[in-house]
Amino acid sequence: MEPIKRADAKQEYTSFIPVKRTKRGLEFYLQKRDLKPVNNPGLFAEFGGHIEKGEDLLSSLYRELQEELRYTP
């Protein structure tokens, strides 16, 4: 796995979309952003955030899972 870095981004970030297999197929879980953020207010988005200095990709992903969903793998 490699961190994602947008061309205009100053920092790397990690993101993820939880997926659940059901009898009807796959369910994808997104978050709806509130109306306060400067970027993409009110839209659906993946979970994630910036990779902190000295943090590797997997540690960042686990931290974001805990912060965003209160889930510890």
Backbone torsions as a table, in degrees:
resi	resn	phi	psi	omega
1	MET	NA	141.8	177.1
2	GLU	-122.4	142.2	176.0
3	PRO	-62.7	149.2	176.5
4	ILE	-88.3	135.9	176.7
5	LYS	-138.3	113.7	176.6
6	ARG	-67.7	155.0	-179.5
7	ALA	-59.7	-34.0	-178.0
8	ASP	-95.2	0.6	-176.9
9	ALA	-79.8	142.9	177.0
10	LYS	-94.4	-10.6	-176.1
11	GLN	-143.0	148.3	177.1
12	GLU	-75.8	153.7	177.7
13	TYR	-143.1	162.9	178.4
14	THR	-118.7	148.3	176.2
15	SER	-147.2	158.2	-178.3
16	PHE	-154.5	154.6	175.4
17	ILE	-126.9	110.9	177.3
18	PRO	-64.0	140.5	-178.6
19	VAL	-129.3	137.8	178.0
20	LYS	-126.7	130.6	177.3
21	ARG	-87.9	127.5	178.6
22	THR	-125.4	176.8	177.6
23	LYS	-63.0	-26.7	-179.1
24	ARG	-88.9	-7.2	-178.2
25	GLY	131.6	-148.3	-178.7
26	LEU	-99.0	140.2	173.5
27	GLU	-112.0	130.1	178.3
28	PHE	-108.2	136.1	-177.6
29	TYR	-111.2	123.0	178.6
30	LEU	-120.8	164.5	174.6
31	GLN	-107.6	145.5	175.0
32	LYS	-95.6	121.3	-179.0
33	ARG	-70.1	143.3	176.8
34	ASP	-73.6	-178.6	-174.6
35	LEU	-87.7	-0.4	-177.1
36	LYS	-84.1	-33.7	-176.1
37	PRO	-60.7	149.3	176.7
38	VAL	-69.7	-39.2	-177.9
39	ASN	-95.9	123.6	172.2
40	ASN	55.6	48.1	179.4
41	PRO	-64.1	139.2	176.3
42	GLY	77.4	0.7	-179.0
43	LEU	-98.4	163.7	174.9
44	PHE	-83.2	144.3	-177.0
45	ALA	-149.3	164.2	174.5
46	GLU	-75.4	166.1	174.8
47	PHE	-84.3	153.9	176.1
48	GLY	148.9	-172.0	-179.7
49	GLY	178.5	-173.2	-177.4
50	HIS	-70.8	146.9	173.1
51	ILE	-83.4	122.3	-177.5
52	GLU	-74.2	154.7	-179.0
53	LYS	-56.4	130.3	179.5
54	GLY	81.3	1.5	-177.9
55	GLU	-98.1	138.8	175.7
56	ASP	-88.2	170.1	-174.0
57	LEU	-59.6	-47.2	-177.1
58	LEU	-66.2	-41.7	177.1
59	SER	-62.0	-39.4	178.4
60	SER	-64.0	-42.9	179.2
61	LEU	-61.5	-46.1	178.8
62	TYR	-62.7	-40.0	178.8
63	ARG	-64.1	-43.4	179.8
64	GLU	-65.7	-38.1	175.5
65	LEU	-57.4	-43.5	179.9
66	GLN	-67.6	-46.4	-177.7
67	GLU	-66.4	-44.8	-173.3
68	GLU	-82.2	-39.5	-172.2
69	LEU	-119.4	-3.1	-175.8
70	ARG	57.3	39.0	-179.2
71	TYR	-119.4	130.9	176.7
72	THR	-117.2	113.9	180.0
73	PRO	-71.5	NA	NA
